Amino acid sequence: MSEIKRIGVGARMSEAVAYNGIVWLAGQIGTPGGSVEQQTKDCLAEVDRVLAEAGTDKTRILSVQIWLADISTFDQMNAVWDAWVPAGNTPARATGEAKLAGPEYLVEIIVTAALN
């Protein structure tokens, strides 16, 4: 049986959990009060950081869930996403609208990736 590795363990949750060649990231959020573009950039920078800590990178992402506080910002988020996601390595992805933890949060990104 493979060992479970937890990254950034907190009282309520871990930043990521790796098991059996896969890593699941907690939802990543941006700086409160920023635009959807800035919050998306912040989220993706955190995704890069946590994936690196787990020993993998964005070319190994399997699936992504993106939650927007307002689906009308879909195009703004996608402009940032399209500049970040590696061509030829795009993951399966779903995007939806949801009430996030507070009104200051506009985007949350949840990632599952394969380990190297």
C-alpha positions as CSV (number, residue, x, y, z in Angstrom):
1,M,0.0,0.0,0.0
2,S,1.2,3.5,-0.8
3,E,1.9,6.0,1.9
4,I,-0.4,9.1,2.1
5,K,1.6,12.3,2.0
6,R,0.0,15.5,3.3
7,I,1.3,18.9,2.3
8,G,0.6,22.1,4.3
9,V,-1.3,20.3,7.1
10,G,-3.6,22.6,9.0
11,A,-6.2,22.1,11.7
12,R,-9.1,22.1,9.2
13,M,-7.5,20.9,6.0
14,S,-4.3,20.2,4.1
15,E,-3.1,22.2,1.1
16,A,-2.8,18.9,-0.8
17,V,-2.9,15.2,-0.3
18,A,-0.8,12.7,-2.4
19,Y,-1.6,9.0,-2.7
20,N,-0.9,6.3,-5.2
21,G,0.7,8.6,-7.8
22,I,-2.0,11.3,-7.6
23,V,-2.1,14.6,-5.8
24,W,-5.4,16.4,-4.9
25,L,-5.1,20.1,-4.2
26,A,-7.4,22.0,-1.9
27,G,-9.3,24.9,-3.5
28,Q,-6.9,27.8,-4.3
29,I,-8.1,31.4,-3.9
30,G,-6.7,34.7,-4.8
31,T,-6.1,37.9,-2.9
32,P,-9.5,39.2,-1.6
33,G,-10.7,42.4,-3.3
34,G,-8.7,41.9,-6.5
35,S,-10.2,41.6,-10.0
36,V,-11.2,38.2,-11.3
37,E,-8.1,38.4,-13.5
38,Q,-5.8,39.1,-10.6
39,Q,-7.5,36.5,-8.4
40,T,-7.1,33.9,-11.2
41,K,-3.4,34.7,-11.5
42,D,-3.0,34.4,-7.7
43,C,-4.8,31.0,-7.8
44,L,-2.7,29.7,-10.6
45,A,0.5,30.8,-8.9
46,E,-0.6,28.9,-5.8
47,V,-1.4,25.9,-7.9
48,D,2.2,26.0,-9.4
49,R,3.7,26.4,-5.9
50,V,1.7,23.5,-4.3
51,L,2.3,21.2,-7.3
52,A,6.1,21.9,-7.1
53,E,6.0,21.1,-3.4
54,A,4.3,17.8,-4.2
55,G,6.9,17.0,-6.8
56,T,5.0,17.6,-10.0
57,D,3.9,20.5,-12.3
58,K,1.1,21.9,-14.4
59,T,1.9,19.6,-17.4
60,R,0.7,16.7,-15.2
61,I,-2.7,18.1,-14.3
62,L,-5.5,15.6,-14.9
63,S,-8.6,17.6,-14.0
64,V,-9.6,21.1,-12.8
65,Q,-12.7,22.5,-11.3
66,I,-13.1,26.3,-11.4
67,W,-15.7,28.1,-9.4
68,L,-16.6,31.7,-10.2
69,A,-18.7,33.9,-8.0
70,D,-20.2,35.4,-11.1
71,I,-20.3,33.3,-14.3
72,S,-20.3,36.5,-16.4
73,T,-16.6,36.8,-15.6
74,F,-15.9,33.5,-17.5
75,D,-14.1,35.2,-20.4
76,Q,-11.9,37.3,-18.0
77,M,-10.9,34.2,-16.1
78,N,-10.3,32.3,-19.4
79,A,-8.0,35.0,-20.7
80,V,-5.7,34.3,-17.7
81,W,-6.2,30.5,-17.8
82,D,-5.4,30.3,-21.6
83,A,-2.1,32.2,-21.0
84,W,-1.1,29.8,-18.2
85,V,-2.2,26.4,-19.3
86,P,0.5,24.4,-21.2
87,A,-0.5,23.8,-24.8
88,G,-0.9,20.1,-25.5
89,N,-1.3,19.4,-21.8
90,T,-4.7,20.8,-21.2
91,P,-6.6,18.9,-18.5
92,A,-10.2,17.9,-18.3
93,R,-12.0,21.0,-16.8
94,A,-15.4,22.1,-15.5
95,T,-16.3,25.7,-14.6
96,G,-19.4,26.7,-12.7
97,E,-20.9,29.5,-10.7
98,A,-21.0,29.2,-6.9
99,K,-21.3,31.3,-3.8
100,L,-17.7,31.3,-2.5
101,A,-16.5,31.6,1.1
102,G,-17.1,35.4,1.1
103,P,-18.1,38.1,-1.4
104,E,-14.5,39.3,-1.7
105,Y,-13.6,36.0,-3.4
106,L,-14.3,35.8,-7.1
107,V,-12.6,32.5,-8.2
108,E,-11.6,29.2,-6.6
109,I,-9.6,26.6,-8.5
110,I,-9.4,22.9,-7.5
111,V,-6.7,20.7,-9.2
112,T,-6.0,16.9,-9.4
113,A,-2.6,16.0,-10.9
114,A,-0.4,13.0,-11.5
115,L,2.9,12.9,-9.7
116,N,6.2,12.6,-11.6
